[in-house]
Amino acid sequence: MKPVDTLLFDFGGTLDLPGSHWLDRFLGHYRSCGLDLSREDFDSAFSYASADAYRRGEPMYYMGLAELTNFLVGIQLGFLRSHPLPSSKAALEAIDEATFCGIQTKVCNGFLEQTRLGLNRTLEILRPLARRFKLGIVSNFYGNLERVLNEAGALGLFSAVADSGRVGVVKPDRRIFEFALRRLDSEPGHSMMIGDSLAKDCRSAKLLGLQTAWLNPDAISKRRPSEADFVISDLSELGQILR
């Protein structure tokens, strides 16, 4: 392993609640509210809301996490009501407006509490690393990631935040990784990318010359796919790798 002086991280599913995709987290909260949605039911709603947020551009830059979450959940619910699949149509049509508002509040509150707890644990892992390495984030986000990090008291740990909504390119485009490395004055050969997606986080970074660590809590073994130099089930394992 080459000496590493720079660590780049994905955000969603890596730092906020490691190993848990936002789609699955939102879906879990809807189900806890009694909406028996399949992943197929919810996938289109999640994608529609995310695409809407990406299209908005600058108005998104000023949203904190609570406002962003409320925005996304509102769009998701609107989509579910106007585009119900046969498996969920009857259940959705039976819900009145007041109940929908209650569902939106519960889903948002549950998601935000999960994120708060996840970030707090992650920060305990990152603080010692920040004393030894330059830290950066490379994330497909909505232009407001620095604000979200600042709210969480995490922004000061990162010397570069490559938010696709600001940079103008999305992972797996190599240019977003190059943007972060330039900001950090770091070389690919002495940097590592850590993320939960082989396709978006690891493949392009590895082709660019970075070492890669795939975060996969469900990995039964540590057998490495070609895109990853390391497979970890928890961010706390980084310390051992980097020693």
C-alpha angles and dihedrals in degrees: 000000000000117000110272124210100165132056122194120193136194112227114210110062092005110057105012098050106350116231096007120108117219091237092059093043093053091044091053091054093049090052091049086057091057099262103134096206124165119222087251090055092052102037095077092047092049093048092046093052093046092049090049091053093048090052094052095072118178099018087066093056094080099049120111118211095270093052092044092050092049090049094051095045092048091054092045093053092046090053093047091053096047097039106034118169117227091256093060104024098097094047093048094047090054093059117095125216096260091052091050090053089050091050091051091052094047094047092049094047093048093048093048093049091050090050093048093052093044094049093047091056092044092052090056088057095044100047095073090044091053089062091059105030142037107250128208140165128227109188143158096231141141103263095269102083094113089055091049091050092047091053089053093049089244104108095089091063093064125070092190134028115190102193110180090218089063102031093051098227130083134217131295086041105107091221093075090056090047090051091056093046091052091051090051094042087232134146121231092232091060097043136084130206118211121193147132097242122076092193099045104027109027111029100058093037091054092048088052090055102260123132111243137213118194114210107214117154090183096058108125091198135016092245105147124230114218093258094059132066089192137020117209130181094199136023090237087073091069092082092060093047094049094049 
